[in-house]
Amino acid sequence: MQNIIMTLAFSMVLLIFMIYPAIRIVDFLQTKFEISEKAYNLSTVILTIVLSLICGVLINYL
């Protein structure tokens, strides 16, 4: 249980820093595919959360 809490704590801090990479990735995808503004915003939010969770897990277990 403590590992999950530590991972989420690290991920909460990383949310701010993962916004820029998420925007850049979705911008790249928008050049390849036709993405609406609603899908663009949703993809950015979801990708930000996923990237911060991945980095939080890596920080916790490395």
N, C-alpha and C positions, 0 to 999 in steps of 0.2 A: 504494500500500500504506500509505503514511503517513497518508493521509486516512481510511482505514478504521480504523486504530489510534487516531487522534485522536477520531473519532466514537464509537468504543466506550469510550474513556476518559471522554469527556464524559457518555456515557450511563450509565456505572457510577456516577458521582457523582449523576446525576439520578434514579436508581432510588429513593433515599430520599424525594426531594421529590415524586415522581409517585404515591406510594401514596395520598395523600389524594384527589387528583382522580379516581383510578381507583375508589376506594371510593364516592365521590359519584356517579359516572356509573353504576356497577353498582347502587347504591341506587335511582337514578332509573329504571333499566331494570326493577328488581324491582317497582316500583309499577305499571309498565305491563304486565309479563308475569309469569307464574308461573315462578319460577326456584328450583330446588332448592339446598340448601346446598352441595352438591358443585359444581354449575355456577356458583354465586355465587363460591366461592373460586377456581375455575379462571379465571373471567372476570376477576376482580380481578388475579390474577397476570399473565395474558396482557396485559391492558390496561395494567398498570403497565410492563411491558417495552416494549410498543408506544409508549406515550407518551414514555418516556425515550429511545427510539431516535429518534423524531420530533424531540424537542427537541435531542438530540445532533447530529443532522444540521443542524438550523437554526442551532445555535451554531457549528458547524464551517464552514458555508458562508456565513454572513452576516457 
